[in-house]
Amino acid sequence: MVQQVEAVYPESDGQPMADNTEQFAWIVKIKENLEILFASPADIFIAGDLFWYPVKGNPNIKQAPDTMVVFGRPKGKRSSYLQWDEDNIPPQVVFEILSPGNTLKEMTKKLQFYQRYGVEEYYIYDPAKNDLNGLLSSGDSFEVIEEMNGWVSPRLGIRFQITSDTLEIFSSTGQKFLSPVEIDQLREQECQAKEAALQEKEAALQELEKERDRYQELLAKLKQKGIDADNL
């Protein structure tokens, strides 16, 4: 009897997540801002550069999207996304950030993979060219989104705005996606504003306390002179 060898699903291919600092910065910005945006729902899983294996028993069929979003799966740690262990739910949204090292052959294979294994929305951004492309699933194929400037993702609710030199992404409430440094700076500004407001409030209370003390002193002087302030 031939013993069946269980398939091994590698967690890494030994390749770096990004080829340059700009590509890495965009991967982090999109992934982390989506984590913030969907922090409350317990059933939305978001990952960056995580191997996705859609077919059990075939570890050669895999991709590691720069960012992927899975609705209907719990948050939590994973060494890879084994779809058969995830109620067979594929990532519905994926992002790829291009670098000079990406080849047409490589990107074609990714498009075919995402199309075949159930991705609903596929976004590709080239920071060097400030070029954003999007595709939506339509049956067994993808349809190109003709106008990406101002496009709102059906699944994520985020809006893409292409300026003259960069891409800006906004949540449904209008909050702009920021880098970790910008988020920290904004938090510091908010802390400083709260501190200033608190100091202003404390100063106003101190001034009110002084006014009360002066009023009490006046009442005491009037009383010493035999004047009843209630009859004034």
MIZA-452314 format. One record per residue (C-alpha): residue in three letters; y, x, z. Coordinates in nm, 4 decimals. Layout:
BEGIN
+-------+----------+----------+----------+
! filum !        Y !        X !        Z !
+-------+----------+----------+----------+
!   ALA !        Y !        X !        Z !
...
+-------+----------+----------+----------+
***
This chain:
BEGIN
+-------+----------+----------+----------+
! filum !        Y !        X !        Z !
+-------+----------+----------+----------+
!   MET !   0.0000 !   0.0000 !   0.0000 !
!   VAL !   0.3381 !   0.1402 !  -0.1027 !
!   GLN !   0.5905 !   0.1352 !   0.1756 !
!   GLN !   0.9295 !   0.0061 !   0.0631 !
!   VAL !   1.2163 !   0.2395 !   0.1466 !
!   GLU !   1.5205 !   0.0636 !   0.2862 !
!   ALA !   1.8390 !   0.1240 !   0.0876 !
!   VAL !   2.1105 !   0.3386 !   0.2413 !
!   TYR !   2.4721 !   0.2296 !   0.1990 !
!   PRO !   2.7023 !   0.5331 !   0.2379 !
!   GLU !   3.0243 !   0.4856 !   0.4301 !
!   SER !   3.2107 !   0.7547 !   0.2356 !
!   ASP !   3.1992 !   0.9295 !  -0.0996 !
!   GLY !   3.3746 !   1.2384 !   0.0333 !
!   GLN !   3.6856 !   1.1680 !  -0.1728 !
!   PRO !   4.0352 !   1.1403 !  -0.0198 !
!   MET !   4.1828 !   0.7930 !   0.0234 !
!   ALA !   4.4905 !   0.8896 !  -0.1786 !
!   ASP !   4.5883 !   1.1577 !  -0.4287 !
!   ASN !   4.9478 !   1.1955 !  -0.3116 !
!   THR !   5.1868 !   1.0943 !  -0.0344 !
!   GLU !   5.3481 !   0.8082 !  -0.2260 !
!   GLN !   5.0177 !   0.6447 !  -0.3071 !
!   PHE !   4.9078 !   0.6785 !   0.0558 !
!   ALA !   5.2385 !   0.5351 !   0.1828 !
!   TRP !   5.1976 !   0.2264 !  -0.0357 !
!   ILE !   4.8376 !   0.1725 !   0.0711 !
!   VAL !   4.9395 !   0.1903 !   0.4355 !
!   LYS !   5.2443 !  -0.0342 !   0.3856 !
!   ILE !   5.0515 !  -0.3129 !   0.2139 !
!   LYS !   4.7469 !  -0.2963 !   0.4384 !
!   GLU !   4.9367 !  -0.2777 !   0.7697 !
!   ASN !   5.1920 !  -0.5455 !   0.6789 !
!   LEU !   4.9118 !  -0.7803 !   0.5804 !
!   GLU !   4.7478 !  -0.7060 !   0.9168 !
!   ILE !   5.0750 !  -0.8023 !   1.0871 !
!   LEU !   5.1193 !  -1.1117 !   0.8712 !
!   PHE !   4.7688 !  -1.2397 !   0.9443 !
!   ALA !   4.7370 !  -1.1128 !   1.3013 !
!   SER !   4.6855 !  -1.4604 !   1.4510 !
!   PRO !   4.4034 !  -1.6106 !   1.2396 !
!   ALA !   4.0696 !  -1.4845 !   1.3668 !
!   ASP !   3.8910 !  -1.5416 !   1.0363 !
!   ILE !   4.0876 !  -1.3142 !   0.8017 !
!   PHE !   3.9512 !  -0.9636 !   0.7614 !
!   ILE !   4.1694 !  -0.6914 !   0.6081 !
!   ALA !   4.0658 !  -0.3364 !   0.5283 !
!   GLY !   4.1830 !  -0.0312 !   0.3413 !
!   ASP !   3.9607 !   0.2061 !   0.1435 !
!   LEU !   3.6439 !   0.0442 !   0.2775 !
!   PHE !   3.3278 !   0.0405 !   0.0672 !
!   TRP !   3.2340 !  -0.3087 !  -0.0469 !
!   TYR !   2.8678 !  -0.3561 !  -0.1378 !
!   PRO !   2.8118 !  -0.6947 !  -0.3040 !
!   VAL !   2.4400 !  -0.6599 !  -0.3871 !
!   LYS !   2.1748 !  -0.6015 !  -0.1232 !
!   GLY !   1.9299 !  -0.3314 !  -0.2190 !
!   ASN !   2.1596 !  -0.1614 !  -0.4693 !
!   PRO !   2.3967 !   0.0884 !  -0.3008 !
!   ASN !   2.5136 !   0.2124 !  -0.6413 !
!   ILE !   2.7070 !  -0.1110 !  -0.6927 !
!   LYS !   3.0178 !  -0.0612 !  -0.4841 !
!   GLN !   3.3946 !  -0.0278 !  -0.4820 !
!   ALA !   3.6482 !   0.0715 !  -0.2184 !
!   PRO !   3.9692 !  -0.1223 !  -0.2894 !
!   ASP !   4.2863 !   0.0380 !  -0.1593 !
!   THR !   4.3369 !  -0.2881 !   0.0296 !
!   MET !   4.1185 !  -0.5955 !   0.0423 !
!   VAL !   4.1597 !  -0.9315 !   0.2117 !
!   VAL !   3.8699 !  -1.1585 !   0.3017 !
!   PHE !   3.9362 !  -1.5158 !   0.4106 !
!   GLY !   3.6588 !  -1.6711 !   0.6150 !
!   ARG !   3.5342 !  -1.3561 !   0.7883 !
!   PRO !   3.6156 !  -1.2437 !   1.1422 !
!   LYS !   3.8299 !  -0.9472 !   1.2253 !
!   GLY !   3.6519 !  -0.6458 !   1.3677 !
!   LYS !   3.5247 !  -0.2966 !   1.3039 !
!   ARG !   3.3047 !  -0.2259 !   1.0029 !
!   SER !   3.1745 !   0.0942 !   0.8508 !
!   SER !   3.1420 !  -0.0865 !   0.5171 !
!   TYR !   3.1563 !  -0.4417 !   0.3866 !
!   LEU !   2.7995 !  -0.5552 !   0.3238 !
!   GLN !   2.8559 !  -0.8891 !   0.1548 !
!   TRP !   2.5119 !  -1.0330 !   0.2360 !
!   ASP !   2.5894 !  -0.9829 !   0.6065 !
!   GLU !   2.9248 !  -1.1606 !   0.5641 !
!   ASP !   2.7991 !  -1.5077 !   0.4618 !
!   ASN !   2.8046 !  -1.3696 !   0.1070 !
!   ILE !   3.1838 !  -1.4066 !   0.0985 !
!   PRO !   3.3535 !  -1.1560 !  -0.1349 !
!   PRO !   3.7074 !  -1.0270 !  -0.0843 !
!   GLN !   3.9371 !  -1.2796 !  -0.2470 !
!   VAL !   4.2369 !  -1.0470 !  -0.2874 !
!   VAL !   4.2423 !  -0.6757 !  -0.3696 !
!   PHE !   4.5192 !  -0.4228 !  -0.4260 !
!   GLU !   4.4985 !  -0.0940 !  -0.6110 !
!   ILE !   4.7768 !   0.1673 !  -0.5991 !
!   LEU !   4.7703 !   0.3961 !  -0.8996 !
!   SER !   4.8111 !   0.7721 !  -0.9011 !
!   PRO !   4.8252 !   1.0204 !  -1.1906 !
!   GLY !   4.4560 !   1.0899 !  -1.1308 !
!   ASN !   4.3459 !   0.7366 !  -1.2181 !
!   THR !   4.1860 !   0.7128 !  -1.5607 !
!   LEU !   4.1689 !   0.4153 !  -1.7948 !
!   LYS !   3.7880 !   0.4274 !  -1.7722 !
!   GLU !   3.7983 !   0.4162 !  -1.3931 !
!   MET !   4.0438 !   0.1242 !  -1.3827 !
!   THR !   3.8444 !  -0.0663 !  -1.6450 !
!   LYS !   3.5303 !  -0.0314 !  -1.4333 !
!   LYS !   3.7183 !  -0.1593 !  -1.1288 !
!   LEU !   3.8530 !  -0.4579 !  -1.3212 !
!   GLN !   3.5043 !  -0.5446 !  -1.4457 !
!   PHE !   3.3611 !  -0.5065 !  -1.0926 !
!   TYR !   3.6249 !  -0.7300 !  -0.9316 !
!   GLN !   3.5897 !  -0.9841 !  -1.2099 !
!   ARG !   3.2110 !  -0.9947 !  -1.1783 !
!   TYR !   3.1855 !  -1.0108 !  -0.8006 !
!   GLY !   3.4309 !  -1.2875 !  -0.7197 !
!   VAL !   3.7799 !  -1.1478 !  -0.6597 !
!   GLU !   4.0401 !  -1.4221 !  -0.7056 !
!   GLU !   4.3573 !  -1.2115 !  -0.7145 !
!   TYR !   4.3856 !  -0.8511 !  -0.8295 !
!   TYR !   4.7137 !  -0.6597 !  -0.8003 !
!   ILE !   4.7751 !  -0.3134 !  -0.9440 !
!   TYR !   5.0912 !  -0.1176 !  -0.8638 !
!   ASP !   5.2003 !   0.2123 !  -1.0185 !
!   PRO !   5.4717 !   0.3615 !  -0.7924 !
!   ALA !   5.5568 !   0.6364 !  -1.0409 !
!   LYS !   5.6435 !   0.3812 !  -1.3093 !
!   ASN !   5.7432 !   0.1012 !  -1.0698 !
!   ASP !   5.5033 !  -0.1184 !  -1.2654 !
!   LEU !   5.3236 !  -0.4128 !  -1.1049 !
!   ASN !   5.0464 !  -0.6083 !  -1.2731 !
!   GLY !   4.8522 !  -0.9038 !  -1.1429 !
!   LEU !   4.5440 !  -1.0927 !  -1.2525 !
!   LEU !   4.4022 !  -1.4272 !  -1.1435 !
!   SER !   4.0418 !  -1.5337 !  -1.1760 !
!   SER !   3.9783 !  -1.8066 !  -1.4299 !
!   GLY !   3.6157 !  -1.8987 !  -1.4559 !
!   ASP !   3.4212 !  -1.5835 !  -1.5304 !
!   SER !   3.7229 !  -1.3756 !  -1.6327 !
!   PHE !   4.0717 !  -1.2704 !  -1.5274 !
!   GLU !   4.3966 !  -1.4008 !  -1.6695 !
!   VAL !   4.7036 !  -1.1780 !  -1.6669 !
!   ILE !   5.0009 !  -1.3054 !  -1.4669 !
!   GLU !   5.2755 !  -1.2931 !  -1.7296 !
!   GLU !   5.5723 !  -1.2647 !  -1.4909 !
!   MET !   5.5198 !  -1.0726 !  -1.1688 !
!   ASN !   5.8851 !  -1.0578 !  -1.0625 !
!   GLY !   5.9163 !  -1.3390 !  -0.8092 !
!   TRP !   5.5437 !  -1.4178 !  -0.8206 !
!   VAL !   5.3972 !  -1.5736 !  -0.5045 !
!   SER !   5.0329 !  -1.5013 !  -0.4242 !
!   PRO !   4.8376 !  -1.8287 !  -0.3995 !
!   ARG !   4.6107 !  -1.6886 !  -0.1270 !
!   LEU !   4.8505 !  -1.4700 !   0.0711 !
!   GLY !   5.1766 !  -1.6584 !   0.0255 !
!   ILE !   5.3629 !  -1.3289 !  -0.0214 !
!   ARG !   5.6319 !  -1.2836 !  -0.2873 !
!   PHE !   5.6696 !  -0.9787 !  -0.5103 !
!   GLN !   6.0195 !  -0.8674 !  -0.6067 !
!   ILE !   6.0657 !  -0.5828 !  -0.8551 !
!   THR !   6.3990 !  -0.4031 !  -0.8268 !
!   SER !   6.5327 !  -0.1318 !  -1.0557 !
!   ASP !   6.3503 !   0.1431 !  -0.8652 !
!   THR !   6.0821 !  -0.0034 !  -0.6397 !
!   LEU !   5.8631 !  -0.2964 !  -0.5420 !
!   GLU !   5.9572 !  -0.5215 !  -0.2522 !
!   ILE !   5.7171 !  -0.7653 !  -0.0893 !
!   PHE !   5.8185 !  -1.0572 !   0.1309 !
!   SER !   5.6236 !  -1.2925 !   0.3563 !
!   SER !   5.6566 !  -1.6693 !   0.3214 !
!   THR !   5.9253 !  -1.6600 !   0.5912 !
!   GLY !   6.1253 !  -1.3988 !   0.4009 !
!   GLN !   6.0273 !  -1.1010 !   0.6163 !
!   LYS !   6.0188 !  -0.7844 !   0.4084 !
!   PHE !   5.7178 !  -0.5523 !   0.4145 !
!   LEU !   5.8309 !  -0.2306 !   0.5826 !
!   SER !   5.6873 !   0.1146 !   0.6308 !
!   PRO !   5.5663 !   0.2099 !   0.9812 !
!   VAL !   5.8809 !   0.4208 !   1.0282 !
!   GLU !   6.1042 !   0.1296 !   0.9235 !
!   ILE !   5.9156 !  -0.1031 !   1.1573 !
!   ASP !   5.9677 !   0.1416 !   1.4448 !
!   GLN !   6.3380 !   0.1754 !   1.3589 !
!   LEU !   6.3763 !  -0.2027 !   1.3483 !
!   ARG !   6.2000 !  -0.2341 !   1.6831 !
!   GLU !   6.4331 !   0.0307 !   1.8282 !
!   GLN !   6.7365 !  -0.1536 !   1.6942 !
!   GLU !   6.6125 !  -0.4784 !   1.8467 !
!   CYS !   6.5551 !  -0.3037 !   2.1816 !
!   GLN !   6.9046 !  -0.1575 !   2.1701 !
!   ALA !   7.0522 !  -0.4974 !   2.0829 !
!   LYS !   6.8650 !  -0.6597 !   2.3733 !
!   GLU !   6.9789 !  -0.3829 !   2.6074 !
!   ALA !   7.3400 !  -0.4246 !   2.4949 !
!   ALA !   7.3186 !  -0.8025 !   2.5432 !
!   LEU !   7.1688 !  -0.7527 !   2.8895 !
!   GLN !   7.4431 !  -0.5084 !   2.9865 !
!   GLU !   7.7061 !  -0.7518 !   2.8595 !
!   LYS !   7.5503 !  -1.0310 !   3.0633 !
!   GLU !   7.5378 !  -0.8124 !   3.3730 !
!   ALA !   7.9028 !  -0.7147 !   3.3224 !
!   ALA !   7.9998 !  -1.0812 !   3.2917 !
!   LEU !   7.8091 !  -1.1650 !   3.6115 !
!   GLN !   7.9778 !  -0.8783 !   3.7938 !
!   GLU !   8.3178 !  -1.0008 !   3.6777 !
!   LEU !   8.2297 !  -1.3526 !   3.7905 !
!   GLU !   8.1265 !  -1.2121 !   4.1289 !
!   LYS !   8.4614 !  -1.0329 !   4.1597 !
!   GLU !   8.6452 !  -1.3551 !   4.0724 !
!   ARG !   8.4517 !  -1.5383 !   4.3412 !
!   ASP !   8.5336 !  -1.2673 !   4.5972 !
!   ARG !   8.9027 !  -1.2837 !   4.5059 !
!   TYR !   8.8935 !  -1.6622 !   4.5419 !
!   GLN !   8.7306 !  -1.6347 !   4.8847 !
!   GLU !   8.9947 !  -1.3797 !   4.9914 !
!   LEU !   9.2715 !  -1.6180 !   4.8800 !
!   LEU !   9.1163 !  -1.9047 !   5.0741 !
!   ALA !   9.0951 !  -1.6840 !   5.3831 !
!   LYS !   9.4650 !  -1.5846 !   5.3566 !
!   LEU !   9.5709 !  -1.9453 !   5.3146 !
!   LYS !   9.3653 !  -2.0407 !   5.6165 !
!   GLN !   9.5303 !  -1.7673 !   5.8226 !
!   LYS !   9.8664 !  -1.9209 !   5.7351 !
!   GLY !   9.7437 !  -2.2641 !   5.8398 !
!   ILE !   9.7206 !  -2.3975 !   5.4884 !
!   ASP !   9.4268 !  -2.6193 !   5.4037 !
!   ALA !   9.3305 !  -2.5462 !   5.0425 !
!   ASP !   9.1581 !  -2.8843 !   5.0131 !
!   ASN !   9.4954 !  -3.0571 !   5.0568 !
!   LEU !   9.6707 !  -2.8569 !   4.7888 !
+-------+----------+----------+----------+
***
